[in-house]
């Protein structure tokens, strides 16, 4: 394993300030996503519904910015079987 790939595997997605969850540590896994300004509400809703249906993710938080972009935080309960992270 190269040093770059070892570093990548140790990285954890960081949550925006104020997005700390009050649930027990380790109960959920989180994935922050950024939706660009050109993605409308219907398209964003459909993308998130697909992630929920096939990946077991649920919407935890959404933060809308003045430029039209959105930061979305998805969560799901941790399982013993690894599943891929959503990629938009």
C-alpha positions in Angstrom: 0.0 0.0 0.0 1.4 3.4 -1.0 1.6 6.3 1.5 -1.1 8.2 -0.5 -3.6 5.3 -0.5 -2.9 4.6 3.2 -3.7 8.3 3.9 -6.9 8.1 1.9 -8.1 5.0 3.7 -7.6 6.8 7.1 -9.5 9.9 6.1 -12.9 10.3 7.5 -15.5 12.8 6.1 -15.6 15.9 8.2 -18.9 17.4 9.3 -19.6 21.1 8.9 -19.5 23.1 12.1 -22.6 22.7 14.1 -23.5 19.4 12.5 -22.5 17.2 15.4 -25.0 14.5 16.2 -26.4 13.9 19.6 -26.7 10.1 19.1 -24.3 7.7 20.7 -20.8 7.7 19.2 -20.4 4.9 16.7 -24.1 4.2 16.2 -24.3 5.8 12.8 -22.0 6.4 9.9 -22.2 9.7 8.1 -21.5 10.9 4.6 -21.4 14.6 3.7 -22.4 15.5 0.1 -22.3 18.8 -1.8 -25.0 19.5 -4.4 -23.9 22.2 -6.8 -26.2 25.2 -7.6 -27.3 23.8 -11.0 -29.0 20.8 -9.3 -32.7 21.7 -8.8 -34.8 20.5 -5.9 -36.5 17.7 -7.9 -33.2 16.3 -9.1 -31.7 16.5 -5.7 -34.7 14.8 -4.2 -34.5 12.0 -6.7 -30.8 11.5 -6.1 -31.3 11.3 -2.4 -34.2 8.9 -2.8 -32.0 6.6 -4.8 -29.4 6.6 -2.1 -32.0 5.9 0.5 -33.5 3.0 -1.5 -30.4 1.2 -2.5 -27.8 2.3 0.1 -29.9 2.4 3.2 -29.0 6.1 3.8 -31.4 8.6 5.4 -31.3 12.4 5.3 -29.9 13.8 8.5 -29.3 17.5 7.6 -29.4 19.9 4.7 -27.8 23.3 4.6 -28.6 25.6 1.8 -26.2 28.4 0.7 -26.9 31.7 -0.9 -25.1 30.6 -4.1 -27.7 27.9 -4.6 -25.5 25.0 -3.5 -26.5 22.6 -0.7 -24.5 20.5 1.8 -26.3 17.3 2.7 -25.5 15.0 5.5 -26.7 11.4 5.0 -26.6 8.8 7.8 -27.3 5.1 8.3 -26.9 2.6 11.1 -23.5 0.9 11.1 -23.6 -2.7 9.9 -21.2 -5.6 9.8 -21.4 -5.8 6.1 -19.5 -3.0 4.3 -21.5 -1.2 1.6 -20.3 1.5 -0.9 -20.6 5.1 -0.1 -22.9 7.3 -2.2 -21.2 9.1 -5.1 -22.9 11.9 -6.8 
